[in-house]
Amino acid sequence: MKRIVKTIIIILIYKLSFSQNIYFPPLTGNSWDTLSPSSLNWCPDSVSSLVDYVGANNSKAFLVLKNGKIVLEEYYGTFERDSFWYWASAGKSLTAFLVGLAQEEGLLNIDSASSLYQGEGWTSCTPDQESAITVKNQLCMTTGLDTDIPDLDCTQPQCLTYLAEPGTRWYYHNAPYTKLDAVIAGATGQTLNQFYISRLRSQIGMNGSFFPIGDNNVNISTARSFARFGLLVINRGIWASDTIMHDSNYFDAMVNTSQDLNLAYGYLWWLNGKESFRYPETEIVFPGYLLPDAPADLIAAVGKNSQLLLIVPSQNLIVVRMGDEPPGINGLVPTAMGNEIMKRIDRLDCLTTGLPAEIESTGTKNLVMGLSKHTNYKPNDAISSDAVIHTLEGRQFYVNFNSAHCFSQLERGMYFLTYEVKKGRKTIRILVE
């Protein structure tokens, strides 16, 4: 059964609440408008806890943008605003955008054979097998090339051998992705960096470039440059009044499920809010959301050692984290830190509904009695003591059944209570009279 995180009403409330115009910083210089956490009603103690958590986990840079403006910008150790760091596999999402630009210009077609652009013999497959691998297969991680090899980064033909028909197998195979760089170069007549700089970097004020590291081409830039790319994506390929990507069909396909083998994968983008997901280097399908504590519409560029670009369109929220490997969190696409960051951001909001301070409670009985007689809450449904209340204005605050707010003092009106049940989350309407 598909898990419901928020009701349609609450999703609409979020979209209305965060439908303000997005701010775009100047293309040059260091000027960038800011918002204070207090203007968003974020509690100082919770903000400090979030910043300390990120810093304590080997981070170098941490940015949070709301409506395009910087709310939090933290650098740790000797790292500074102008320091450069690698994107790792988060750069895959940047490459997907560049492929879309090349297609928009009529320079390639993602449904065509990859060998049409990078030349024949890029694999050790037969000519027929190789010609069946499309650019789209590379974008979706469905080339069918063998992954039972010592080095998944190896881009030499002898490392790229046939295993299955393209489109029938999903596997996070780095080498076929890297060969998209040759596709872009062959299709455009420019190097990857030349195309990146002329078609994207200059238009949105990014910096940095792709650098060869072993068989990989890795984008290295500042955290603000990473955030600029997120700002472009959250505005669907438009930077201020300049449309960078006109092809809305490609954009939509890029940030939505691209095949039925891993629902949480688009064109080199990771997607939340799907019924299931798969991690790299495994063929196990896990039920539930990729980031269980994050909004359903979150999309993510994720790289080794938790290089993170987290984008939540419904909240006009962008999060950037750069740094070394967090303790106990590893893997090619580590999402645990991103999930924890989003969980903490979701709980930054201070109380604004006129509720009194927390009081001690003996449990769910006091909570239910305090809500009013007019509620369809069933305490036996809950499997967790945590719940969240949403107001019609879009505000939210957390409660705990074992240490709850005095709900009897809620003002009259309608609220929404979301709490954990055995098959996900349940949202009910609460009418206080």
C-alpha positions in Angstrom: 0.0 0.0 0.0 1.4 3.3 -1.0 2.4 5.3 2.0 0.8 8.7 2.5 3.1 11.3 4.1 0.8 14.3 3.9 -2.7 14.8 2.8 -3.5 16.6 -0.4 -4.7 19.6 1.6 -1.4 19.9 3.4 0.6 19.6 0.2 -1.5 22.4 -1.3 -0.9 24.5 1.8 2.8 24.1 1.4 2.7 25.1 -2.2 0.7 28.2 -1.4 2.9 29.1 1.5 6.1 28.9 -0.5 4.9 30.3 -3.9 6.8 33.5 -3.5 9.1 34.7 -6.3 12.5 33.1 -6.2 15.5 35.4 -5.7 18.5 35.0 -7.9 21.9 36.4 -6.9 24.0 38.5 -9.4 26.1 36.6 -11.8 29.3 38.1 -10.5 30.6 39.1 -7.1 29.7 37.8 -3.7 26.4 39.7 -3.1 23.6 37.3 -2.2 20.5 38.3 -0.3 19.8 36.6 3.0 16.9 35.7 5.3 17.3 35.5 9.0 16.3 32.2 10.6 14.0 34.2 12.9 12.1 35.6 9.9 11.1 32.0 9.2 10.2 31.4 12.8 13.1 29.0 13.3 14.1 28.5 16.9 17.6 29.6 17.7 18.4 26.5 19.8 17.2 24.2 17.0 19.2 26.1 14.4 22.4 25.8 16.6 21.8 22.1 17.0 21.5 21.6 13.3 24.6 23.6 12.5 26.5 21.8 15.2 25.3 18.4 13.9 26.5 19.1 10.4 29.8 20.4 11.6 30.4 17.4 13.9 30.2 15.1 10.9 33.3 16.1 9.0 31.5 18.8 7.0 33.3 21.6 5.3 30.3 23.7 3.9 26.6 23.8 4.7 24.1 26.1 3.0 20.4 26.4 3.3 18.4 28.5 0.9 14.8 29.6 1.1 13.2 31.2 -1.9 16.7 31.6 -3.3 18.0 33.6 -0.3 20.7 32.3 2.1 19.3 31.4 5.5 22.3 29.4 6.8 25.8 29.5 5.4 28.4 27.7 7.6 32.0 26.8 6.9 34.0 24.5 9.1 37.7 24.3 10.0 39.9 26.1 7.4 37.3 25.8 4.7 35.9 29.2 3.4 33.3 30.6 1.1 35.7 30.6 -1.9 37.2 27.2 -1.1 36.8 24.5 -3.8 35.5 20.9 -3.2 34.5 18.0 -5.3 30.9 17.0 -6.1 31.7 13.3 -6.6 28.7 11.6 -8.0 26.5 14.6 -7.3 28.0 15.8 -10.5 26.0 13.2 -12.4 23.0 15.3 -12.1 24.9 18.2 -13.6 25.8 16.0 -16.6 22.2 15.0 -17.0 21.3 18.7 -17.4 24.1 19.2 -19.9 22.8 16.2 -22.0 19.4 17.9 -22.0 20.9 21.1 -23.3 22.7 19.3 -26.1 19.4 17.6 -27.1 17.5 20.9 -27.0 20.0 22.3 -29.5 19.4 19.3 -31.8 22.9 18.0 -31.3 21.9 14.6 -30.0 18.8 12.5 -29.3 18.9 10.5 -26.1 16.9 7.7 -27.8 19.7 7.2 -30.3 22.6 4.8 -30.0 25.4 6.1 -27.9 27.9 4.9 -30.4 26.4 7.4 -32.9 28.1 10.2 -30.9 31.1 8.7 -29.2 32.1 6.3 -32.0 31.8 2.6 -32.4 33.9 0.2 -30.3 33.5 2.0 -26.9 32.5 -1.4 -25.5 33.6 -5.0 -26.1 30.1 -5.9 -27.2 29.2 -7.1 -30.6 28.2 -4.3 -33.0 24.5 -5.2 -32.6 24.7 -5.3 -28.8 26.6 -2.0 -28.6 24.2 -0.2 -31.0 21.3 -1.2 -28.8 22.7 0.9 -25.9 21.1 4.4 -26.1 22.1 7.6 -24.4 19.0 7.3 -22.4 20.2 3.9 -21.0 23.3 5.7 -19.8 21.2 8.4 -18.1 19.0 5.7 -16.4 21.8 3.2 -15.4 20.2 0.5 -17.6 22.9 -0.2 -20.2 23.0 -3.9 -19.4 26.8 -3.9 -19.3 28.4 -6.4 -16.9 29.1 -5.2 -13.4 30.8 -8.3 -12.1 34.2 -6.7 -12.8 37.0 -5.5 -10.5 36.7 -1.8 -11.3 33.3 -0.3 -12.0 35.0 3.0 -12.9 37.0 1.5 -15.8 36.0 3.0 -19.1 38.2 1.0 -21.3 36.4 -1.2 -23.9 37.7 -4.4 -22.3 35.9 -3.4 -19.0 32.6 -2.8 -20.8 31.1 -6.2 -21.7 27.6 -7.5 -22.5 25.5 -9.0 -19.7 21.8 -8.2 -20.5 19.6 -6.5 -23.0 19.7 -2.7 -22.4 16.7 -1.5 -20.3 16.1 -4.8 -18.6 18.6 -4.3 -15.7 19.3 -1.4 -13.4 22.7 -1.1 -11.8 24.7 1.9 -10.6 27.5 1.4 -13.1 29.8 4.5 -13.0 31.8 3.8 -16.3 28.8 4.0 -18.7 27.8 7.3 -17.0 31.3 8.7 -17.5 31.1 7.8 -21.1 28.3 10.4 -21.4 31.2 12.9 -21.4 32.4 11.5 -24.7 28.8 11.6 -26.0 28.6 15.3 -25.2 31.9 16.0 -26.8 31.1 14.0 -29.9 27.7 15.5 -30.3 28.7 19.1 -29.7 32.2 19.3 -31.1 33.4 20.8 -27.7 35.0 19.3 -24.7 32.8 18.6 -21.7 34.2 21.7 -19.9 33.8 23.9 -23.0 30.2 23.0 -23.3 29.6 23.3 -19.6 31.2 26.8 -19.4 29.5 28.2 -22.5 26.0 26.8 -22.0 25.6 26.7 -18.3 28.3 28.0 -16.0 28.5 31.5 -17.4 24.7 31.9 -17.6 24.1 31.3 -13.9 27.3 32.5 -12.3 28.8 29.2 -11.4 32.5 28.5 -11.1 34.7 25.4 -11.2 35.1 22.8 -13.8 35.3 19.1 -14.4 38.7 17.5 -13.6 39.9 14.0 -14.5 40.4 11.9 -11.5 41.3 8.4 -12.6 38.7 7.3 -15.2 36.2 9.9 -13.8 35.5 13.5 -14.6 34.6 15.2 -11.3 33.2 18.7 -11.0 35.0 20.8 -8.4 33.6 24.1 -7.3 32.5 26.2 -4.3 29.5 25.4 -2.2 27.8 28.5 -3.5 28.3 27.3 -7.1 26.6 24.0 -6.0 23.7 26.1 -4.6 23.4 28.1 -7.8 22.8 24.9 -9.8 20.2 23.9 -7.2 18.5 27.2 -7.7 18.4 26.7 -11.4 16.8 23.3 -11.0 14.2 24.3 -8.4 13.1 27.0 -11.0 12.8 24.3 -13.7 15.8 25.4 -15.8 15.1 29.2 -15.6 17.5 31.6 -14.1 15.8 34.9 -13.3 14.4 36.0 -16.8 16.8 33.8 -18.7 15.6 30.4 -19.7 18.5 28.0 -19.8 16.6 24.8 -20.5 13.5 25.3 -22.7 12.7 21.6 -23.1 10.2 21.1 -20.3 9.5 17.5 -21.4 13.2 16.6 -20.9 13.3 18.4 -17.6 10.2 16.6 -16.3 11.6 13.2 -17.4 14.9 14.0 -15.8 13.4 14.6 -12.3 10.9 11.8 -12.4 11.1 8.0 -12.5 12.9 7.0 -15.6 12.3 3.2 -15.6 10.4 0.7 -13.6 13.4 -1.1 -12.1 14.4 1.6 -9.6 11.5 4.0 -9.0 13.7 6.4 -7.1 15.9 7.2 -10.1 15.4 9.7 -12.8 18.0 10.8 -15.3 21.0 10.6 -12.9 18.8 12.3 -10.2 17.7 10.6 -7.0 14.0 10.9 -6.1 12.1 10.8 -2.9 8.4 9.9 -2.4 8.4 6.7 -4.4 7.0 3.3 -3.2 10.4 1.7 -3.3 14.1 2.3 -4.1 17.4 0.6 -4.8 20.9 1.5 -3.6 24.0 1.2 -5.7 25.8 -2.2 -5.8 22.7 -4.2 -4.9 19.7 -5.6 -6.7 17.5 -5.6 -3.6 14.4 -3.4 -3.8 13.6 -1.7 -0.6 10.1 -0.6 0.2 9.4 3.0 1.3 11.0 6.4 0.6 14.7 6.9 -0.1 14.7 9.7 2.6 11.9 8.6 4.9 12.0 11.8 7.0 12.1 14.2 4.0 9.3 15.7 1.9 7.9 13.5 -0.8 8.8 15.8 -3.6 12.5 16.1 -2.7 15.0 15.4 -5.5 18.7 15.0 -4.8 22.1 15.0 -6.3 24.2 12.7 -4.0 27.9 11.9 -4.1 30.4 9.8 -2.2 31.2 11.1 1.3 27.8 12.7 1.5 28.2 15.5 -1.1 24.6 16.6 -1.1 22.3 18.9 -3.1 18.8 18.5 -1.7 15.9 20.3 -3.5 12.4 20.6 -2.2 10.2 22.4 -4.7 7.1 22.6 -2.6 9.0 24.6 0.0 11.4 26.5 -2.2 14.2 24.9 -0.1 17.7 24.1 -1.2 20.3 22.4 1.0 24.0 22.0 0.2 26.5 19.9 2.2 30.1 19.3 1.2 32.8 17.6 3.2 34.6 14.4 4.1 33.0 11.1 5.0 30.7 11.4 8.0 31.5 8.8 10.8 29.6 5.6 10.1 28.1 6.8 6.8 29.6 5.5 3.7 28.8 4.1 0.2 28.6 5.5 -3.3 25.3 7.3 -2.6 25.0 7.8 1.1 21.6 9.3 2.0 21.6 8.9 5.8 23.1 12.3 6.5 20.7 14.0 4.1 17.8 12.4 5.8 18.9 13.5 9.2 19.5 17.1 7.9 16.0 17.2 6.4 14.5 15.8 9.6 16.1 18.5 11.7 15.1 21.2 9.2 11.5 20.0 9.4 11.6 20.6 13.2 13.1 24.0 13.2 9.8 25.9 13.4 9.0 27.6 16.7 5.6 27.5 18.2 3.4 30.3 16.8 -0.1 29.1 17.6 -0.4 30.6 21.0 0.0 27.2 22.7 1.5 27.2 26.2 4.8 25.6 27.1 5.0 21.8 27.3 3.6 20.2 30.4 4.0 16.7 31.7 1.4 14.3 30.7 0.6 10.7 31.7 0.2 9.6 28.1 -2.3 9.6 25.3 -5.4 9.8 27.5 -4.5 13.5 28.4 -3.8 14.2 24.8 -7.1 13.0 23.5 -9.0 14.6 26.3 -7.3 17.9 25.6 -8.0 17.9 21.9 -11.8 18.0 22.4 -14.6 15.5 22.1 -14.8 16.2 18.4 -11.9 14.2 17.0 -11.5 10.9 15.2 -8.1 10.2 16.6 -7.7 6.6 17.8 -4.8 6.2 20.2 -4.6 2.4 19.5 -3.6 3.3 15.9 -0.3 4.9 16.8 2.9 2.9 16.9 5.1 6.0 17.8 4.8 8.6 20.5 5.7 11.3 18.0 3.2 13.3 16.0 2.9 16.6 14.1 0.2 19.2 14.1 -0.4 21.3 10.9 -2.4 24.5 11.0 -4.4 25.8 8.0 -1.8 28.5 7.6 0.9 25.9 6.9 2.6 26.1 10.3 3.6 22.9 12.0 4.9 21.8 15.4 5.8 18.5 16.9 4.2 16.8 19.9 4.9 13.8 21.9 2.1 11.6 23.4 4.2 11.0 26.5 5.0 14.7 27.0 2.4 16.6 25.2 1.2 20.2 24.8 -2.0 21.1 26.5 -4.3 20.8 23.5 -7.4 21.9 25.5 -6.0 25.5 25.0 -5.9 25.3 21.2 -8.0 28.0 19.6 -11.1 27.0 17.8 -10.6 25.8 14.3 -9.4 22.9 12.1 -6.1 21.2 12.4 -4.4 18.2 10.9 -2.7 15.6 13.1 -0.2 13.2 11.4 1.2 10.2 13.2 2.8 6.9 12.6 0.8 3.7 12.0 1.8 0.2 11.0 1.7 0.9 7.3 3.2 4.4 7.2 1.6 7.6 8.4 -1.9 8.7 8.9 -3.3 12.2 8.7 -6.6 13.1 10.3 -8.6 16.2 10.6 -9.1 17.6 14.1 -12.0 20.0 14.8 -11.6 22.0 18.0 -14.8 23.7 19.1 
